[in-house]
Amino acid sequence: MSLEDSFVLGPDDSGLSGLNVSRLFFDSTGEGYQYNIWLPGIGIAAVYGIIIIVGLVGNVTLMKICLVVKSMRTVPNLFLSSLALGDLLLLVTCAPVDASRYLVDEWLFGRVGCKLIPFIQLTSVGVSVFTLTALSADRYRAIVKPLDRSSATLSICLRAGAIWLLSGALAIPEAVFSDLHTFTTSHTNETFVTCAPYPHAGELHPKIHSTASFLIFYIIPLFIISIYYCFIARSLVRSSVAIPAEGHLHMQKQIKSRKRLAKTVLVFVGLFAVCWLPSHVIYLYRSYHYDQVDTSLGHFIASVCARILAFTSSCMNPFALYLMSKSFRKHFNKQLLCCHPQKRLYSQNSRNTNITTV
């Protein structure tokens, strides 16, 4: 999924340029440049700002809990730390760039930024979906093959590192082919320069690029995850049937814990699938109609909503984990609400004093 392709359509091209103001900016050499600022874009950029702040707080806290708290250094949590790091990278680098296109009508980040930003985004997307696949594989081994485990910290770190290397390698073509290209709008014949993964020429390259991205970073990983969860569901059903109604309390608790962990990973997968599907669909639509720039208002609104939804996926995992995990919720509250432990200690001291007095 290329970030630059979303720059092909801007406010001016969708008939929404009535609320523009001009501002003069200066570079490091003192030379001035005049840009048109789209006033409604300030509201869209504000939404991006909220997503960035919420994502930073949630993902930093998640990483801190999973890496600092010894009891939380489990295999799934270490993978979740890697996932949170990828989300942080996306929110810090790509989200501000994406927000800027709704404020000004020019690409502000030069040729280097045109190659670096799509590389970072595709790497982050790869880390997310491949880590979710690894988490599903881990849940499969824990439930279906509990004796076949390799949970050493070094092994987990190596697997997480391999996911980052694979994601970066798959994103290299994005950096190689992305460049500043000139496009022409169909209804006004006006030309503009923007960042895109391929020039406005030829139909085969865009179709291959979008289809390959959709398959590698969406369809194939989700298909593999679905297979894992089919085996997990079958194993859990068999285990539940094999346990008698009375007795075996320890085994019942173990199966309940496995179900809860598998459900948590499945929720993360579902959030990723829902949040990134619209962005993939719009990118496919644009790539298969690349000879024309769609300047309709509906397409513009759909593009904005799809982009915001995609970035929202990078801040949802910590809060989904907060709702589903009591242990994580306890540590999350302790990290964010500094007064919480003090209140608890005060309450305990009050109870002890009352007991002593009585």
C-alpha positions as CSV (number, residue, x, y, z in Angstrom):
1,M,0.0,0.0,0.0
2,S,1.7,3.2,-1.2
3,L,1.2,6.4,0.7
4,E,2.2,8.5,-2.3
5,D,-0.7,7.3,-4.4
6,S,-3.1,9.0,-2.1
7,F,-1.5,12.3,-3.0
8,V,-2.8,12.0,-6.6
9,L,-6.1,13.5,-5.4
10,G,-6.1,16.7,-3.3
11,P,-8.7,19.2,-2.2
12,D,-8.2,21.5,-5.2
13,D,-8.9,18.6,-7.6
14,S,-12.1,17.6,-5.9
15,G,-13.9,20.9,-6.2
16,L,-13.4,21.8,-2.5
17,S,-10.9,24.6,-3.0
18,G,-13.3,27.4,-2.1
19,L,-11.9,27.8,1.4
20,N,-8.2,28.4,0.7
21,V,-5.9,31.0,2.2
22,S,-2.3,31.8,1.0
23,R,0.6,31.6,3.4
24,L,4.2,32.5,2.8
25,F,6.9,30.0,4.1
26,F,10.7,30.4,4.1
27,D,13.3,27.7,3.7
28,S,16.7,27.6,5.3
29,T,18.2,29.9,2.6
30,G,15.7,32.6,3.3
31,E,13.8,32.0,0.0
32,G,10.1,32.3,0.3
33,Y,7.4,29.9,-1.1
34,Q,3.7,30.6,-1.2
35,Y,1.3,27.7,-0.5
36,N,-2.5,27.5,-0.4
37,I,-3.8,26.3,2.9
38,W,-7.2,24.5,2.7
39,L,-9.2,25.6,5.8
40,P,-11.4,22.4,6.2
41,G,-8.1,20.5,6.0
42,I,-7.3,21.9,9.5
43,G,-10.1,19.8,10.9
44,I,-8.9,16.7,9.1
45,A,-5.3,17.3,10.3
46,A,-6.6,17.7,13.9
47,V,-8.1,14.2,13.7
48,Y,-4.7,13.0,12.6
49,G,-3.2,14.8,15.6
50,I,-5.6,13.1,18.0
51,I,-4.8,9.7,16.4
52,I,-1.0,10.4,16.8
53,I,-1.3,11.4,20.4
54,V,-3.5,8.6,21.5
55,G,-1.4,6.1,19.6
56,L,1.8,7.4,21.1
57,V,0.5,7.1,24.7
58,G,-1.0,3.7,24.1
59,N,1.8,2.0,22.3
60,V,4.6,3.5,24.5
61,T,2.8,2.3,27.6
62,L,2.2,-1.1,26.0
63,M,5.9,-1.5,25.2
64,K,7.0,-0.3,28.6
65,I,4.7,-2.8,30.4
66,C,5.7,-5.8,28.2
67,L,9.4,-5.1,28.4
68,V,9.8,-3.7,32.0
69,V,7.4,-5.8,34.0
70,K,8.9,-9.3,34.4
71,S,5.6,-11.1,34.7
72,M,4.4,-9.6,31.4
73,R,7.4,-10.9,29.3
74,T,5.5,-13.6,27.7
75,V,5.8,-14.8,24.1
76,P,2.6,-13.0,22.9
77,N,3.5,-9.8,24.8
78,L,7.0,-9.6,23.3
79,F,5.5,-10.0,19.8
80,L,3.0,-7.2,20.8
81,S,5.9,-5.0,21.7
82,S,7.3,-5.4,18.2
83,L,3.9,-4.7,16.8
84,A,3.6,-1.5,18.9
85,L,7.0,-0.4,17.7
86,G,5.9,-0.7,14.1
87,D,2.7,1.3,14.9
88,L,4.8,4.0,16.6
89,L,7.1,4.3,13.5
90,L,4.0,4.7,11.3
91,L,2.4,7.3,13.6
92,V,5.5,9.4,14.1
93,T,6.7,9.5,10.4
94,C,3.9,8.8,8.0
95,A,0.8,10.2,9.8
96,P,2.1,13.8,9.9
97,V,3.0,13.6,6.2
98,D,-0.4,12.3,5.3
99,A,-2.0,15.0,7.4
100,S,0.0,17.7,5.6
101,R,-1.6,17.1,2.2
102,Y,-4.9,18.4,3.5
103,L,-3.3,21.6,4.6
104,V,-1.2,22.6,1.6
105,D,-1.4,21.9,-2.0
106,E,2.3,21.0,-2.5
107,W,4.5,18.0,-1.7
108,L,6.7,19.5,1.1
109,F,9.2,16.7,1.7
110,G,11.3,16.6,-1.4
111,R,12.6,13.7,-3.4
112,V,14.3,12.0,-0.3
113,G,11.0,12.2,1.6
114,C,9.2,10.8,-1.4
115,K,11.4,7.6,-1.2
116,L,11.7,7.3,2.6
117,I,8.1,7.8,3.6
118,P,6.6,5.0,1.5
119,F,9.4,2.7,2.6
120,I,8.6,3.3,6.3
121,Q,4.9,2.9,5.8
122,L,5.1,-0.4,3.9
123,T,7.7,-1.7,6.4
124,S,5.3,-0.8,9.3
125,V,2.3,-2.5,7.5
126,G,4.4,-5.6,6.9
127,V,5.5,-5.7,10.6
128,S,1.9,-5.5,11.7
129,V,0.4,-8.2,9.5
130,F,3.4,-10.6,9.7
131,T,3.6,-10.2,13.5
132,L,-0.1,-11.0,13.7
133,T,0.6,-14.1,11.6
134,A,3.4,-15.0,14.0
135,L,1.1,-14.5,17.0
136,S,-1.5,-16.8,15.4
137,A,1.2,-19.4,14.8
138,D,2.3,-19.1,18.5
139,R,-1.3,-19.6,19.7
140,Y,-1.5,-22.6,17.4
141,R,1.6,-24.2,18.9
142,A,0.4,-23.3,22.5
143,I,-3.0,-24.9,22.0
144,V,-2.7,-27.6,19.4
145,K,0.9,-28.6,20.1
146,P,1.7,-27.5,23.7
147,L,4.7,-29.8,24.0
148,D,6.4,-28.4,20.9
149,R,7.4,-25.0,22.3
150,S,10.4,-22.8,21.8
151,S,9.7,-19.8,24.1
152,A,13.3,-18.6,24.9
153,T,13.6,-14.9,24.8
154,L,16.4,-15.1,22.3
155,S,14.3,-17.2,19.9
156,I,11.4,-14.7,20.2
157,C,13.7,-11.7,19.5
158,L,15.2,-13.5,16.5
159,R,11.7,-14.2,15.1
160,A,10.7,-10.5,15.6
161,G,13.9,-9.3,14.0
162,A,13.3,-11.6,11.0
163,I,9.9,-10.1,10.6
164,W,11.4,-6.6,10.5
165,L,14.0,-7.7,8.0
166,L,11.4,-9.3,5.8
167,S,9.2,-6.3,5.9
168,G,12.0,-3.9,5.1
169,A,13.2,-6.1,2.2
170,L,9.7,-6.2,0.7
171,A,9.5,-2.4,1.0
172,I,12.7,-1.7,-0.9
173,P,11.0,-1.6,-4.3
174,E,8.7,1.0,-2.9
175,A,11.7,3.3,-2.2
176,V,13.3,2.5,-5.5
177,F,10.3,3.3,-7.8
178,S,8.7,6.2,-5.8
179,D,9.6,9.6,-7.1
180,L,8.1,13.0,-7.9
181,H,6.0,12.8,-11.0
182,T,3.8,15.3,-13.0
183,F,0.1,14.6,-13.3
184,T,-2.7,16.3,-15.2
185,T,-6.3,16.6,-14.0
186,S,-8.9,15.6,-16.6
187,H,-11.5,18.4,-16.0
188,T,-9.2,21.4,-16.0
189,N,-6.0,20.1,-17.7
190,E,-4.0,21.6,-14.9
191,T,-0.7,19.9,-14.1
192,F,0.7,19.3,-10.6
193,V,3.8,17.5,-9.2
194,T,3.3,14.9,-6.6
195,C,4.9,11.8,-5.1
196,A,3.8,8.5,-6.6
197,P,5.2,5.0,-6.9
198,Y,5.2,5.2,-10.7
199,P,4.7,7.8,-13.4
200,H,1.4,8.6,-15.1
201,A,2.2,6.3,-18.0
202,G,1.4,2.7,-18.7
203,E,-1.3,0.6,-17.2
204,L,0.5,-2.7,-16.3
205,H,2.9,-1.4,-13.6
206,P,0.1,0.1,-11.4
207,K,-2.0,-3.0,-11.6
208,I,0.9,-5.3,-10.7
209,H,1.9,-3.1,-7.9
210,S,-1.5,-2.8,-6.2
211,T,-2.4,-6.4,-6.7
212,A,0.9,-7.7,-5.3
213,S,0.6,-5.3,-2.3
214,F,-3.0,-6.6,-1.7
215,L,-1.9,-10.2,-1.8
216,I,1.3,-10.0,0.1
217,F,0.3,-7.6,2.8
218,Y,-3.4,-8.6,3.2
219,I,-4.9,-11.6,1.6
220,I,-2.1,-14.2,2.0
221,P,-1.4,-13.4,5.7
222,L,-5.0,-13.3,6.6
223,F,-5.6,-16.6,4.8
224,I,-2.7,-18.2,6.8
225,I,-4.1,-16.8,10.0
226,S,-7.6,-18.3,9.1
227,I,-6.0,-21.7,8.7
228,Y,-4.3,-21.5,12.1
229,Y,-7.6,-20.5,13.8
230,C,-9.5,-23.3,12.2
231,F,-7.1,-25.8,13.8
232,I,-7.2,-23.8,17.1
233,A,-11.0,-23.9,17.1
234,R,-11.1,-27.6,16.3
235,S,-8.6,-28.4,19.1
236,L,-10.5,-26.3,21.7
237,V,-13.8,-28.0,20.8
238,R,-12.2,-31.5,21.1
239,S,-10.6,-30.5,24.5
240,S,-13.9,-29.2,25.9
241,V,-15.7,-32.4,24.9
242,A,-13.0,-34.7,26.3
243,I,-13.1,-33.1,29.8
244,P,-15.8,-34.5,32.1
245,A,-18.2,-32.1,33.7
246,E,-16.9,-32.7,37.2
247,G,-13.3,-32.6,38.2
248,H,-10.2,-31.5,36.2
249,L,-10.6,-27.9,37.4
250,H,-7.0,-27.1,36.6
251,M,-7.4,-28.4,33.0
252,Q,-10.6,-26.4,32.6
253,K,-8.9,-23.2,33.8
254,Q,-6.0,-23.9,31.3
255,I,-8.4,-24.3,28.4
256,K,-10.2,-21.1,29.4
257,S,-6.9,-19.2,29.5
258,R,-5.9,-20.5,26.1
259,K,-9.3,-19.4,24.7
260,R,-8.9,-15.9,26.1
261,L,-5.4,-15.5,24.6
262,A,-6.5,-16.8,21.2
263,K,-9.5,-14.5,21.3
264,T,-7.2,-11.5,22.0
265,V,-5.0,-12.2,19.1
266,L,-8.1,-12.8,16.9
267,V,-9.4,-9.4,17.9
268,F,-6.1,-7.7,16.8
269,V,-6.3,-9.5,13.5
270,G,-9.9,-8.4,13.0
271,L,-9.1,-4.8,13.8
272,F,-6.2,-4.9,11.3
273,A,-8.4,-6.5,8.6
274,V,-11.3,-4.0,9.0
275,C,-9.1,-0.9,9.2
276,W,-6.9,-1.6,6.2
277,L,-9.4,-3.1,3.8
278,P,-10.9,0.2,2.6
279,S,-7.4,1.6,1.9
280,H,-6.4,-1.4,-0.1
281,V,-9.7,-1.3,-2.1
282,I,-9.3,2.4,-3.0
283,Y,-5.7,1.8,-3.9
284,L,-6.8,-1.1,-6.2
285,Y,-9.5,1.1,-7.7
286,R,-7.0,3.9,-8.5
287,S,-4.4,1.6,-9.9
288,Y,-6.9,0.0,-12.3
289,H,-8.2,3.4,-13.4
290,Y,-4.7,5.0,-13.5
291,D,-5.2,6.7,-16.8
292,Q,-7.8,9.1,-15.2
293,V,-7.7,11.1,-12.0
294,D,-11.0,10.6,-10.1
295,T,-11.9,14.1,-8.9
296,S,-15.4,13.3,-7.6
297,L,-16.4,14.4,-4.1
298,G,-17.4,10.9,-3.1
299,H,-14.0,9.5,-4.0
300,F,-12.3,12.2,-2.0
301,I,-14.4,11.6,1.1
302,A,-13.9,7.8,0.8
303,S,-10.1,8.4,0.5
304,V,-10.0,10.5,3.6
305,C,-12.0,8.1,5.6
306,A,-10.0,5.1,4.4
307,R,-6.7,6.8,5.3
308,I,-7.8,7.9,8.7
309,L,-9.2,4.4,9.4
310,A,-5.9,2.8,8.4
311,F,-3.9,5.0,10.8
312,T,-6.5,4.4,13.5
313,S,-5.5,0.8,13.5
314,S,-2.1,1.8,14.8
315,C,-3.6,3.1,18.0
316,M,-6.3,0.6,18.8
317,N,-4.3,-2.5,19.9
318,P,-3.3,-1.1,23.3
319,F,-6.9,-0.2,24.2
320,A,-8.3,-3.5,22.9
321,L,-5.7,-5.2,25.1
322,Y,-6.8,-2.9,28.0
323,L,-10.4,-4.1,27.7
324,M,-9.6,-7.8,27.3
325,S,-6.7,-8.4,29.8
326,K,-7.1,-7.8,33.5
327,S,-3.3,-8.0,34.1
328,F,-2.5,-5.5,31.4
329,R,-5.3,-3.2,32.6
330,K,-3.8,-3.2,36.1
331,H,-0.3,-2.3,34.9
332,F,-1.7,0.2,32.4
333,N,-3.6,2.1,35.1
334,K,-0.5,2.0,37.3
335,Q,1.6,3.5,34.5
336,L,-0.9,6.3,33.5
337,L,-2.6,7.0,36.8
338,C,0.3,7.8,39.1
339,C,-1.9,8.3,42.1
340,H,-3.5,4.9,41.8
341,P,-1.0,2.9,43.8
342,Q,-0.9,5.6,46.5
343,K,-4.6,5.5,46.9
344,R,-4.6,1.8,47.1
345,L,-1.8,1.9,49.8
346,Y,-3.7,4.5,51.7
347,S,-6.8,2.4,51.6
348,Q,-4.9,-0.7,52.9
349,N,-3.4,1.4,55.7
350,S,-6.8,2.7,56.7
351,R,-8.2,-0.9,56.9
352,N,-5.3,-2.0,59.0
353,T,-5.7,0.9,61.4
354,N,-9.4,0.2,61.7
355,I,-8.7,-3.5,62.5
356,T,-6.1,-2.5,65.1
357,T,-8.4,0.0,66.8
358,V,-11.2,-2.6,67.0
